[in-house]
Amino acid sequence: RGDSPAHDVWLQTTEKNLEHQVFVLETIDQYLPGIPVYLTLGNHEGFPVNSFPTSTEMDTIVSGDWLYGAVGDLAWADNLEEEAKIMFKENGFYSTLVRPGL
């Protein structure tokens, strides 16, 4: 559902936000093995808060590469087809069919 880092924006850094996101996703994987997870990022995962950079900002000071790439390599992303995984790692969003007919 996203928005998992603390909302103490005056203390946030890219490192802390990534560390927190990795912890949350690895904890979900540990305690709910085999349960498909479909991640959404909230407005507090990125840094600075409320930033949603896409591939057009890659390799710039506001890039989301540090978050999207690292989080896109975690176990939850194994539920995505390769095209959706690439989309997430470049833009922080994706589209996927969860279940046919749903």
All heavy atoms as an XYZ file, in Angstrom:
809
protein
N       0.809     -1.183      0.000
C       0.000      0.000      0.000
C       0.853      1.247      0.000
O       0.361      2.330     -0.158
C      -1.017     -0.043      1.101
C      -0.542      0.400      2.460
C      -1.705      0.468      3.422
N      -1.282      0.639      4.751
C      -0.759      1.737      5.253
N      -0.543      2.761      4.493
N      -0.403      1.811      6.498
N       2.123      1.124      0.227
C       3.014      2.272      0.150
C       2.979      3.153      1.377
O       2.224      2.918      2.322
N       3.829      4.154      1.362
C       3.916      5.147      2.437
C       4.393      4.527      3.748
O       3.925      4.894      4.817
C       2.572      5.842      2.627
C       2.729      7.351      2.753
O       3.752      7.877      2.302
O       1.841      7.990      3.313
N       5.345      3.609      3.673
C       5.794      2.931      4.890
C       6.854      3.657      5.708
O       6.929      3.436      6.905
C       6.260      1.511      4.568
O       7.246      1.518      3.588
N       7.701      4.534      5.145
C       8.649      5.231      6.021
C       7.940      6.159      7.005
O       6.823      6.609      6.764
C       9.504      6.069      5.056
C       9.375      5.397      3.750
C       7.977      4.843      3.734
N       8.635      6.418      8.098
C       8.105      7.370      9.081
C       7.883      8.720      8.403
O       8.500      9.022      7.386
C       9.086      7.509     10.237
N       7.021      9.516      8.979
C       6.694     10.809      8.380
C       7.479     11.957      9.016
O       7.044     13.104      9.011
C       5.188     11.046      8.461
C       4.424     10.208      7.495
N       4.557      8.844      7.416
C       3.545     10.539      6.532
C       3.776      8.381      6.468
N       3.147      9.388      5.908
N       8.637     11.650      9.533
C       9.523     12.661     10.097
C      10.425     13.198      8.976
O      11.612     12.936      8.945
C      10.349     12.086     11.249
C      11.086     10.806     10.871
O      10.961     10.330      9.715
O      11.808     10.277     11.730
N       9.828     13.933      8.078
C      10.504     14.356      6.842
C      11.789     15.131      7.102
O      12.684     15.128      6.262
C       9.565     15.169      5.922
C       8.406     14.309      5.468
C       9.061     16.428      6.598
N      11.931     15.770      8.235
C      13.129     16.532      8.565
C      14.312     15.603      8.867
O      15.448     16.054      8.894
C      12.863     17.470      9.740
C      12.339     16.768     10.952
C      13.062     16.300     12.014
C      10.986     16.426     11.218
N      12.251     15.675     12.923
C      10.953     15.742     12.458
C       9.777     16.615     10.535
C       9.779     15.254     13.023
C       8.606     16.130     11.107
C       8.615     15.469     12.328
N      14.047     14.290      9.086
C      15.107     13.329      9.369
C      15.348     12.355      8.216
O      16.237     11.513      8.308
C      14.764     12.522     10.632
C      14.659     13.304     11.936
C      14.189     12.398     13.068
C      15.991     13.941     12.277
N      14.565     12.441      7.164
C      14.667     11.470      6.079
C      15.892     11.705      5.198
O      16.320     12.843      4.994
C      13.402     11.489      5.225
C      12.203     10.932      5.956
C      10.974     10.865      5.080
O      10.936     11.385      3.978
N       9.945     10.208      5.569
N      16.414     10.586      4.685
C      17.485     10.599      3.690
C      17.204      9.476      2.704
O      16.383      8.589      2.980
C      18.864     10.336      4.331
O      18.875      8.999      4.872
C      19.196     11.347      5.421
N      17.873      9.483      1.588
C      17.692      8.387      0.631
C      18.087      7.064      1.284
O      17.405      6.052      1.114
C      18.511      8.621     -0.652
O      19.881      8.818     -0.307
C      18.002      9.793     -1.437
N      19.173      7.069      2.040
C      19.647      5.841      2.677
C      18.633      5.292      3.682
O      18.347      4.096      3.693
C      20.996      6.082      3.380
C      22.142      6.381      2.440
C      22.182      7.838      1.963
O      21.466      8.703      2.531
O      22.915      8.105      0.998
N      18.111      6.166      4.538
C      17.136      5.724      5.543
C      15.841      5.251      4.890
O      15.263      4.248      5.303
C      16.830      6.852      6.530
C      17.895      7.072      7.554
C      17.448      8.150      8.543
C      18.502      8.401      9.587
N      18.072      9.440     10.537
N      15.377      5.968      3.887
C      14.132      5.571      3.221
C      14.292      4.216      2.532
O      13.400      3.371      2.606
C      13.694      6.633      2.223
C      13.085      7.839      2.900
O      13.278      8.061      4.077
N      12.356      8.633      2.144
N      15.431      4.002      1.877
C      15.669      2.721      1.208
C      15.806      1.607      2.238
O      15.221      0.533      2.071
C      16.906      2.790      0.319
C      17.240      1.503     -0.434
C      16.071      1.049     -1.297
C      18.491      1.699     -1.275
N      16.536      1.852      3.296
C      16.710      0.849      4.348
C      15.352      0.432      4.921
O      15.081     -0.752      5.123
C      17.590      1.417      5.455
C      17.815      0.484      6.622
C      18.641      1.121      7.718
O      19.493      1.980      7.427
O      18.419      0.761      8.897
N      14.494      1.404      5.158
C      13.173      1.108      5.702
C      12.338      0.304      4.703
O      11.685     -0.676      5.082
C      12.440      2.395      6.081
C      11.154      2.146      6.773
N      11.082      1.858      8.103
C       9.890      2.097      6.305
C       9.818      1.651      8.443
N       9.077      1.794      7.365
N      12.351      0.690      3.451
C      11.554     -0.004      2.445
C      12.022     -1.446      2.276
O      11.217     -2.361      2.180
C      11.628      0.741      1.107
C      10.629      0.264      0.097
C       9.195      0.487      0.547
O       8.866      1.469      1.189
N       8.328     -0.434      0.220
N      13.328     -1.656      2.258
C      13.882     -3.011      2.150
C      13.460     -3.837      3.365
O      13.044     -4.992      3.221
C      15.416     -2.966      1.991
C      16.030     -4.350      2.166
C      15.798     -2.382      0.638
N      13.549     -3.256      4.553
C      13.142     -3.963      5.773
C      11.678     -4.399      5.696
O      11.346     -5.548      5.999
C      13.372     -3.091      7.005
C      12.835     -3.713      8.267
C      13.539     -4.714      8.913
C      11.621     -3.306      8.788
C      13.034     -5.308     10.063
C      11.103     -3.891      9.939
C      11.816     -4.897     10.582
N      10.801     -3.494      5.311
C       9.367     -3.811      5.235
C       9.121     -4.938      4.230
O       8.432     -5.918      4.535
C       8.542     -2.556      4.867
C       7.116     -2.921      4.488
C       8.552     -1.556      6.018
N       9.706     -4.836      3.049
C       9.460     -5.852      2.023
C      10.081     -7.198      2.376
O       9.483     -8.246      2.130
C       9.964     -5.357      0.672
C       9.136     -4.212      0.090
C       9.847     -3.583     -1.095
C       7.749     -4.692     -0.302
N      11.251     -7.194      2.986
C      11.866     -8.459      3.395
C      11.102     -9.090      4.551
O      11.003    -10.316      4.640
C      13.335     -8.244      3.754
C      14.185     -8.019      2.521
C      15.653     -7.779      2.823
O      16.005     -7.523      3.998
O      16.454     -7.844      1.866
N      10.526     -8.278      5.431
C       9.712     -8.797      6.536
C       8.437     -9.441      5.998
O       8.046    -10.529      6.441
C       9.381     -7.675      7.544
O      10.609     -7.145      8.061
C       8.529     -8.194      8.692
N       7.804     -8.793      5.035
C       6.605     -9.375      4.407
C       6.958    -10.707      3.764
O       6.249    -11.703      3.934
C       5.994     -8.398      3.380
C       5.372     -7.198      4.098
C       4.961     -9.110      2.502
C       4.957     -6.070      3.171
N       8.068    -10.756      3.046
C       8.497    -11.993      2.384
C       8.804    -13.086      3.411
O       8.481    -14.248      3.204
C       9.715    -11.709      1.508
C      10.084    -12.888      0.637
O       9.182    -13.434     -0.037
O      11.270    -13.276      0.631
N       9.387    -12.719      4.534
C       9.747    -13.679      5.577
C       8.517    -14.294      6.239
O       8.448    -15.492      6.469
C      10.613    -13.007      6.639
C      10.981    -13.916      7.802
C      11.759    -13.181      8.880
O      12.144    -12.026      8.727
N      11.985    -13.852      9.993
N       7.527    -13.456      6.558
C       6.369    -13.927      7.311
C       5.182    -14.347      6.448
O       4.252    -14.971      6.956
C       5.941    -12.872      8.329
C       6.932    -12.752      9.456
C       7.850    -11.721      9.485
C       6.974    -13.705     10.471
C       8.786    -11.625     10.507
C       7.903    -13.616     11.496
C       8.811    -12.574     11.509
O       9.736    -12.486     12.514
N       5.209    -14.003      5.188
C       4.138    -14.411      4.271
C       4.732    -15.067      3.026
O       4.488    -14.633      1.902
C       3.291    -13.191      3.882
C       2.601    -12.454      5.035
C       1.979    -11.167      4.546
C       1.567    -13.346      5.696
N       5.516    -16.121      3.218
C       6.168    -16.747      2.063
C       5.138    -17.319      1.082
O       4.123    -17.871      1.493
C       7.012    -17.853      2.687
C       6.333    -18.171      3.978
C       5.735    -16.870      4.447
N       5.417    -17.124     -0.178
C       4.537    -17.666     -1.212
C       3.299    -16.828     -1.490
O       2.537    -17.145     -2.393
N       3.065    -15.776     -0.727
C       1.917    -14.889     -0.946
C       2.354    -13.802     -1.929
O       3.318    -13.089     -1.661
C       1.449    -14.229      0.367
C       1.170    -15.261      1.436
C       0.264    -13.295      0.106
C      -0.140    -15.966      1.345
N       1.678    -13.672     -3.054
C       2.075    -12.628     -4.011
C       1.918    -11.229     -3.410
O       0.931    -10.927     -2.747
C       1.102    -12.808     -5.180
C       0.533    -14.170     -5.018
C       0.564    -14.470     -3.550
N       2.909    -10.409     -3.614
C       2.904     -9.025     -3.141
C       2.988     -8.123     -4.359
O       3.805     -8.354     -5.255
C       4.100     -8.752     -2.205
C       4.202     -7.282     -1.856
C       3.984     -9.607     -0.947
N       2.131     -7.118     -4.410
C       2.145     -6.136     -5.496
C       2.353     -4.764     -4.869
O       1.450     -4.197     -4.273
C       0.852     -6.210     -6.312
C       0.741     -7.540     -7.008
C       0.015     -8.585     -6.453
C       1.414     -7.766     -8.205
C      -0.057     -9.817     -7.077
C       1.351     -8.992     -8.830
C       0.612    -10.014     -8.266
O       0.559    -11.241     -8.885
N       3.558     -4.269     -4.971
C       3.977     -3.052     -4.299
C       3.415     -1.792     -4.936
O       3.332     -1.684     -6.157
C       5.512     -2.974     -4.333
C       6.140     -1.727     -3.736
C       5.956     -1.702     -2.225
C       7.612     -1.665     -4.089
N       3.053     -0.859     -4.082
C       2.796      0.515     -4.505
C       3.660      1.409     -3.644
O       3.871      1.130     -2.461
C       1.318      0.925     -4.322
O       0.976      0.812     -2.942
C       0.400      0.078     -5.159
N       4.189      2.438     -4.238
C       4.991      3.405     -3.497
C       4.124      4.593     -3.124
O       3.347      5.079     -3.939
C       6.180      3.875     -4.336
C       7.201      2.806     -4.711
C       8.265      3.383     -5.634
C       7.830      2.190     -3.479
N       4.264      5.056     -1.897
C       3.526      6.235     -1.445
C       4.372      7.485     -1.596
O       5.480      7.451     -2.135
N       3.879      8.566     -1.089
C       4.586      9.842     -1.249
C       5.743     10.021     -0.271
O       6.466     11.009     -0.343
C       3.613     11.023     -1.136
C       3.004     11.147      0.233
O       2.621     10.166      0.858
N       2.906     12.370      0.725
N       5.969      9.061      0.635
C       7.086      9.171      1.579
C       8.224      8.209      1.287
O       9.241      8.251      1.978
C       6.596      8.982      3.016
C       5.928     10.202      3.555
N       6.584     11.139      4.321
C       4.666     10.652      3.405
C       5.756     12.105      4.628
N       4.584     11.836      4.086
N       8.107      7.334      0.296
C       9.215      6.444     -0.036
C      10.344      7.210     -0.722
O      11.510      6.983     -0.457
C       8.761      5.287     -0.937
C       8.243      4.100     -0.188
C       6.835      4.306      0.329
O       6.126      5.191     -0.153
O       6.443      3.572      1.227
N       9.997      8.083     -1.631
C      11.000      8.866     -2.342
C      11.602      9.939     -1.462
O      11.137     10.201     -0.355
N      12.669     10.520     -1.950
C      13.299     11.628     -1.227
C      13.764     12.648     -2.241
O      14.449     12.285     -3.192
C      14.486     11.129     -0.395
C      15.117     12.226      0.411
C      14.583     12.573      1.629
C      16.219     12.921     -0.065
C      15.146     13.595      2.371
C      16.781     13.932      0.662
C      16.250     14.273      1.887
N      13.392     13.894     -2.052
C      12.562     14.398     -0.960
C      11.123     13.903     -1.073
O      10.686     13.443     -2.131
C      12.640     15.913     -1.124
C      13.033     16.158     -2.529
C      13.788     14.951     -2.990
N      10.407     14.005      0.038
C       9.029     13.547      0.109
C       8.199     14.171     -1.024
O       8.506     15.264     -1.498
C       8.433     13.878      1.499
C       8.223     15.358      1.681
C       7.146     13.136      1.742
N       7.194     13.444     -1.471
C       6.281     13.879     -2.536
C       6.926     13.941     -3.912
O       6.386     14.579     -4.813
C       5.631     15.234     -2.217
C       4.745     15.161     -1.000
O       4.105     14.151     -0.744
N       4.717     16.227     -0.228
N       8.052     13.278     -4.097
C       8.663     13.269     -5.430
C       8.430     11.912     -6.076
O       8.589     10.870     -5.446
C      10.165     13.580     -5.350
O      10.838     12.634     -4.566
N       8.019     11.941     -7.319
C       7.748     10.744     -8.101
C       8.467     10.840     -9.442
O       7.833     10.916    -10.496
C       6.241     10.561     -8.321
C       5.463     10.325     -7.055
C       4.865     11.374     -6.388
C       5.354      9.051     -6.530
C       4.148     11.163     -5.214
C       4.647      8.821     -5.359
C       4.038      9.874     -4.708
N       9.802     10.855     -9.433
C      10.535     11.003    -10.688
C      10.359      9.788    -11.590
O      10.234      8.657    -11.113
C      11.985     11.149    -10.237
C      12.037     10.520     -8.886
C      10.681     10.715     -8.285
N      10.333     10.030    -12.879
C      10.220      8.948    -13.854
C      11.528      8.834    -14.633
O      12.505      9.511    -14.323
C       9.048      9.211    -14.817
O       9.298     10.428    -15.514
C       7.729      9.300    -14.071
N      11.535      8.011    -15.644
C      12.755      7.769    -16.413
C      13.296      9.034    -17.068
O      14.485      9.111    -17.376
C      12.516      6.690    -17.465
O      11.496      7.084    -18.356
N      12.467     10.045    -17.249
C      12.952     11.292    -17.853
C      13.911     12.034    -16.932
O      14.663     12.888    -17.389
C      11.782     12.231    -18.233
O      11.025     12.526    -17.057
C      10.886     11.585    -19.275
N      13.897     11.697    -15.637
C      14.815     12.326    -14.681
C      15.993     11.425    -14.307
O      16.750     11.736    -13.401
C      14.071     12.723    -13.396
C      13.164     13.912    -13.544
C      11.767     13.528    -14.006
O      11.333     12.390    -13.784
O      11.109     14.375    -14.615
N      16.132     10.284    -15.017
C      17.222      9.363    -14.728
C      18.564     10.086    -14.787
O      18.768     10.946    -15.643
C      17.208      8.222    -15.747
C      17.151      6.857    -15.121
S      17.187      5.605    -16.398
C      15.780      4.663    -15.934
N      19.453      9.739    -13.886
C      20.802     10.310    -13.826
C      20.807     11.810    -13.537
O      21.730     12.511    -13.935
C      21.588     10.011    -15.106
C      21.752      8.522    -15.336
O      21.977      7.788    -14.349
O      21.651      8.084    -16.491
N      19.767     12.302    -12.875
C      19.743     13.698    -12.434
C      19.688     13.714    -10.908
O      19.529     12.664    -10.273
C      18.524     14.470    -12.988
O      17.341     13.982    -12.340
C      18.403     14.326    -14.499
N      19.766     14.870    -10.331
C      19.736     15.008     -8.873
C      18.409     14.542     -8.271
O      18.345     14.148     -7.111
C      20.066     16.462     -8.456
C      20.382     16.521     -6.970
C      18.941     17.406     -8.841
C      21.005     17.814     -6.519
N      17.334     14.546     -9.031
C      16.029     14.115     -8.524
C      15.659     12.699     -8.945
O      14.540     12.255     -8.734
C      14.900     15.092     -8.955
C      15.116     16.462     -8.352
C      14.780     15.148    -10.466
N      16.592     11.963     -9.506
C      16.339     10.613    -10.003
C      15.802      9.686     -8.918
O      16.180      9.793     -7.749
C      17.643     10.035    -10.564
O      17.459      8.690    -10.925
N      14.960      8.764     -9.317
C      14.457      7.733     -8.400
C      15.192      6.420     -8.550
O      14.799      5.421     -7.954
N      16.278      6.408     -9.325
C      17.036      5.177     -9.561
C      17.429      4.472     -8.267
O      17.368      3.252     -8.176
C      18.316      5.464    -10.354
C      18.053      5.982    -11.746
O      16.888      5.986    -12.176
O      19.023      6.388    -12.404
N      17.853      5.234     -7.281
C      18.325      4.665     -6.012
C      17.232      3.840     -5.329
O      17.520      2.846     -4.667
C      18.809      5.773     -5.064
C      17.715      6.746     -4.688
C      17.346      7.867     -5.368
C      16.832      6.647     -3.572
N      16.298      8.489     -4.742
C      15.959      7.762     -3.631
C      16.691      5.744     -2.526
C      14.961      7.983     -2.683
C      15.700      5.970     -1.585
C      14.849      7.077     -1.670
N      15.980      4.232     -5.493
C      14.858      3.529     -4.874
C      14.291      2.465     -5.802
O      14.188      1.300     -5.438
C      13.764      4.539     -4.497
C      12.471      3.978     -3.917
C      12.740      3.285     -2.575
C      11.450      5.101     -3.730
N      13.938      2.854     -7.006
C      13.264      1.940     -7.927
C      14.122      0.729     -8.270
O      13.630     -0.399     -8.304
C      12.874      2.652     -9.220
C      12.059      3.906     -9.053
C      12.055      4.886    -10.036
C      11.280      4.144     -7.927
C      11.307      6.042     -9.915
C      10.529      5.302     -7.788
C      10.549      6.245     -8.785
O       9.811      7.398     -8.662
N      15.396      0.952     -8.532
C      16.277     -0.157     -8.902
C      16.477     -1.138     -7.768
O      16.356     -2.351     -7.952
N      16.769     -0.631     -6.575
C      17.014     -1.505     -5.429
C      15.752     -2.269     -5.023
O      15.791     -3.477     -4.796
C      17.543     -0.690     -4.251
N      14.636     -1.575     -4.944
C      13.379     -2.216     -4.537
C      12.885     -3.169     -5.629
O      12.329     -4.226     -5.341
C      12.322     -1.145     -4.190
C      10.957     -1.756     -3.970
C      12.756     -0.368     -2.955
N      13.145     -2.833     -6.879
C      12.749     -3.694     -7.992
C      13.523     -4.991     -8.079
O      13.139     -5.899     -8.804
N      14.622     -5.099     -7.317
C      15.412     -6.336     -7.281
C      15.024     -7.252     -6.123
O      15.579     -8.335     -5.986
C      16.908     -6.006     -7.169
C      17.491     -5.516     -8.481
O      16.959     -5.865     -9.553
O      18.492     -4.769     -8.431
N      14.076     -6.835     -5.289
C      13.656     -7.650     -4.148
C      12.636     -8.708     -4.578
O      12.077     -8.658     -5.676
C      13.094     -6.751     -3.053
C      14.087     -5.747     -2.461
C      13.387     -4.828     -1.464
C      15.263     -6.458     -1.806
N      12.369     -9.649     -3.671
C      11.528    -10.818     -3.984
C      10.134    -10.480     -4.484
O       9.590    -11.190     -5.334
C      11.442    -11.727     -2.758
N       9.501     -9.405     -3.993
C       8.136     -9.076     -4.403
C       8.032     -8.957     -5.924
O       7.017     -9.315     -6.516
C       7.656     -7.770     -3.755
C       8.244     -6.560     -4.411
C       9.439     -5.977     -4.114
C       7.709     -5.848     -5.515
N       9.684     -4.930     -4.960
C       8.633     -4.827     -5.837
C       6.537     -5.944     -6.277
C       8.417     -3.929     -6.870
C       6.334     -5.045     -7.300
C       7.262     -4.051     -7.588
N       9.092     -8.443     -6.549
C       9.066     -8.180     -7.992
C       9.083     -9.464     -8.823
O       8.836     -9.419    -10.029
C      10.223     -7.268     -8.379
N       9.346    -10.603     -8.190
C       9.288    -11.873     -8.912
C       7.872    -12.185     -9.392
O       7.670    -13.039    -10.245
C       9.796    -13.021     -8.035
C      11.281    -12.892     -7.731
O      11.988    -12.143     -8.443
O      11.735    -13.545     -6.764
N       6.877    -11.486     -8.836
C       5.482    -11.656     -9.263
C       5.183    -10.928    -10.568
O       4.098    -11.098    -11.126
C       4.536    -11.127     -8.185
C       4.652    -11.906     -6.910
O       4.566    -13.114     -6.919
N       4.882    -11.215     -5.813
N       6.112    -10.105    -11.020
C       5.892     -9.303    -12.220
C       6.507     -9.950    -13.448
O       7.535    -10.613    -13.354
C       6.520     -7.910    -12.045
C       6.061     -7.077    -10.860
C       6.809     -5.749    -10.848
C       4.562     -6.852    -10.901
N       5.872     -9.728    -14.578
C       6.493    -10.121    -15.841
C       7.659     -9.171    -16.088
O       7.708     -8.069    -15.538
C       5.473    -10.050    -16.969
C       4.363    -11.077    -16.818
C       3.355    -11.025    -17.951
O       3.565    -10.287    -18.928
O       2.352    -11.727    -17.842
N       8.588     -9.586    -16.913
C       9.816     -8.814    -17.113
C       9.540     -7.378    -17.573
O      10.179     -6.439    -17.098
C      10.735     -9.523    -18.121
C      12.124     -8.954    -18.175
C      12.878     -9.012    -16.839
O      12.609     -9.903    -16.012
O      13.738     -8.139    -16.625
N       8.578     -7.194    -18.453
C       8.254     -5.850    -18.943
C       7.771     -4.935    -17.806
O       8.165     -3.776    -17.721
C       7.182     -5.940    -20.033
C       6.850     -4.618    -20.674
C       5.821     -4.773    -21.791
O       5.849     -5.798    -22.504
O       4.999     -3.863    -21.935
N       6.946     -5.473    -16.916
C       6.449     -4.692    -15.782
C       7.581     -4.383    -14.806
O       7.646     -3.292    -14.242
C       5.327     -5.444    -15.070
N       8.482     -5.345    -14.607
C       9.616     -5.129    -13.708
C      10.521     -4.022    -14.235
O      10.964     -3.148    -13.485
C      10.413     -6.425    -13.545
C      11.448     -6.366    -12.449
C      12.245     -7.645    -12.335
C      11.413     -8.775    -11.820
N      12.225     -9.960    -11.468
N      10.769     -4.019    -15.528
C      11.583     -2.962    -16.144
C      10.896     -1.616    -15.988
O      11.526     -0.613    -15.642
C      11.864     -3.287    -17.624
C      12.811     -4.480    -17.726
C      12.426     -2.070    -18.353
C      12.923     -5.062    -19.129
N       9.588     -1.564    -16.222
C       8.825     -0.327    -16.073
C       8.952      0.210    -14.647
O       9.171      1.400    -14.433
C       7.354     -0.558    -16.423
C       6.478      0.667    -16.260
S       6.849      2.009    -17.397
C       6.232      1.326    -18.917
N       8.844     -0.692    -13.654
C       8.966     -0.253    -12.269
C      10.366      0.291    -11.985
O      10.525      1.347    -11.371
C       8.658     -1.392    -11.290
C       8.813     -0.958     -9.866
C       7.775     -0.316     -9.219
C      10.007     -1.150     -9.185
C       7.921      0.136     -7.915
C      10.167     -0.706     -7.888
C       9.119     -0.065     -7.249
N      11.388     -0.427    -12.419
C      12.764     -0.023    -12.119
C      13.145      1.289    -12.799
O      14.037      1.988    -12.341
C      13.726     -1.143    -12.501
C      13.574     -2.346    -11.575
C      14.382     -3.516    -12.021
C      15.774     -3.408    -11.450
N      16.564     -4.631    -11.663
N      12.438      1.647    -13.863
C      12.709      2.911    -14.548
C      11.825      4.060    -14.060
O      12.227      5.216    -14.117
C      12.516      2.743    -16.058
C      13.566      1.866    -16.704
C      13.334      1.668    -18.191
O      12.277      2.118    -18.712
O      14.195      1.060    -18.831
N      10.600      3.742    -13.623
C       9.615      4.793    -13.352
C       8.943      4.742    -11.985
O       8.242      5.671    -11.606
C       8.518      4.748    -14.417
C       9.059      5.030    -15.786
O       9.388      6.166    -16.103
N       9.197      3.995    -16.616
N       9.087      3.636    -11.263
C       8.445      3.516     -9.958
C       6.991      3.102    -10.019
O       6.300      3.100     -9.012
N       6.516      2.723    -11.197
C       5.149      2.216    -11.340
C       5.154      1.104    -12.367
O       6.124      0.914    -13.110
C       4.167      3.320    -11.745
C       4.493      4.001    -13.050
C       4.142      3.431    -14.267
C       5.155      5.223    -13.063
C       4.433      4.057    -15.459
C       5.452      5.870    -14.251
C       5.092      5.274    -15.448
N       4.071      0.344    -12.412
C       3.946     -0.770    -13.343
C       2.475     -1.122    -13.491
O       1.628     -0.650    -12.732
C       4.720     -2.003    -12.847
C       4.216     -2.519    -11.521
C       3.256     -3.524    -11.443
C       4.688     -1.980    -10.314
C       2.777     -3.969    -10.226
C       4.212     -2.418     -9.094
C       3.270     -3.426     -9.059
O       2.799     -3.870     -7.855
N       2.203     -1.962    -14.451
C       0.876     -2.495    -14.661
C       1.028     -3.994    -14.869
O       1.937     -4.431    -15.580
C       0.220     -1.852    -15.883
O      -1.019     -2.450    -16.157
N       0.177     -4.766    -14.238
C       0.268     -6.210    -14.392
C      -1.103     -6.845    -14.198
O      -1.954     -6.279    -13.515
C       1.284     -6.829    -13.390
O       1.527     -8.180    -13.739
C       0.792     -6.728    -11.968
N      -1.286     -7.983    -14.802
C      -2.520     -8.746    -14.629
C      -2.353     -9.611    -13.381
O      -1.491    -10.497    -13.355
C      -2.804     -9.616    -15.852
C      -4.061    -10.468    -15.810
C      -5.300     -9.595    -15.708
C      -4.132    -11.343    -17.052
N      -3.123     -9.356    -12.356
C      -3.000    -10.091    -11.116
C      -3.593    -11.491    -11.273
O      -2.980    -12.474    -10.902
C      -3.708     -9.342     -9.957
C      -3.692    -10.168     -8.687
C      -3.041     -7.996     -9.735
N      -4.768    -11.540    -11.864
C      -5.416    -12.828    -12.090
C      -6.347    -12.676    -13.273
O      -7.174    -11.748    -13.303
C      -6.201    -13.260    -10.849
C      -6.759    -14.656    -10.957
C      -7.311    -15.192     -9.690
N      -8.066    -14.204     -8.935
C      -8.837    -14.490     -7.920
N      -8.950    -15.705     -7.502
N      -9.496    -13.539     -7.289
N      -6.268    -13.574    -14.249
C      -7.164    -13.472    -15.414
C      -8.623    -13.452    -14.974
O      -9.031    -14.192    -14.100
C      -6.846    -14.744    -16.221
C      -5.454    -15.110    -15.804
C      -5.343    -14.690    -14.351
N      -9.390    -12.545    -15.566
C     -10.800    -12.434    -15.276
C     -11.135    -11.609    -14.050
O     -12.300    -11.400    -13.736
N     -10.136    -11.158    -13.348
C     -10.387    -10.371    -12.142
C     -10.745     -8.938    -12.479
O     -10.181     -8.305    -13.283
C      -9.163    -10.378    -11.226
C      -9.303     -9.647     -9.912
C     -10.385    -10.291     -9.034
C      -7.974     -9.676     -9.174
